[in-house]
Amino acid sequence: MTLDARNLEVGPANVYLEESGVDVLLGYLGEDLTLEMASTASPLTGAQKGETPLDKVISGGSFKLTVPFKEITLENFSRAFPNSTLTGDKARVDFLPRVGLSMRSLAKKLTLKKIIGGVESTQAKDHLVILEASPVDGSVSIVFSPTGQRVIKATFEGWPDDETGRWAFMGDELSS
């Protein structure tokens, strides 16, 4: 393997959420936009070795994106908090207990696109597409302070796509 400084990265990204078949830019975001991918594994043991793991097998995982909305809008409140609904004319958000609501039923395509040199990249390798993502059981905290900027921080969880089994992909979707 050779070293290649062109693979080093720093920088922000734009996030899009598909609404009515159109990718909608979520606006200005905070600096702590965070992608978290996790795998969980279960140990395999044998009585001859006691509780010592002899191997592990993947038993699950998760795919999450924390989105810090800096644009405080009714639409962003409804996007971030699953216990809310936006009225048809988008003039009000109602916050209510939606007990029993399937969070996956709220899932939409979510796309993250890297910004390089102040410009959104058009290269597929710089785009992450979560096929089905919805806000999950988190809490939204908003500070009302004379010196702190308000941020609606939401966590979106990816669900495995029924057709492909994928949570997400980067790069050329049609590549085999």
Residue, then its C-alpha position, 0 to 999 in steps of 0.5 A: m500500500t502506498l501513502d496518498a495524501r489526496n485521501l485525507e479529508v476535512g470539511p462540511a457536508n450538505v444533507y438532503l431529505e427526500e420529500s414528495g419525490v424531491d431531494v430537499l436541502l436541509g439548510y445550514l447545519g452545525e459542525d457536529l454532523t456525525l455519521e455513526m456505523a456500528s456492528t454488533a457481534s455475538p461470541l461463539t464459545g466451547a465448553q472446553k474453553g469456558e467463557t473464552p470467545l473462540d470466534k464472533v459472528i455478526s448479530g446486528g448493527s446500526f446506521k445513524l446520522t446526527v443532523p444539527f439543524k441550524e435553521i430553526t423552521l417549522e419544517n425542520f422541527s417536524r423533520a427532527f422530532p417524530n412526535s410532531t406533525l406539520t399542518g398541510d399549509k405548513a403554518r403550524v407544527d403540532f407536538l403530540p404523543r404518537v404512541g404506537l407509531s412505527m418510526r420506519s413508517l416515517a422513513k425517507k431517503l437521506t443523502l449526505k454530500k461532501i463540500i470540498g473547497g466550498v463547493e458541493s461535490t458532484q462525484a458519486k464517491d463523495h455522496l452517502v445515500i441512506l435508503e430509508a432513514s427516519p428520526v428516532d427515539g432521541s430528545v431534542s434540546i434547544v437552548f434559549s440563551p443570549t449567547g448560544q445559537r439555537v440548534i435542533k439536533a436530531t438523530f436519524e436511523g437507517w433501516p435496511d432496504d427491503e429489496t437490497g438489504r443495504w442500509a446505505f451506499m457510497g459511490d456508483e449505485l449501479s456498479s456491480 
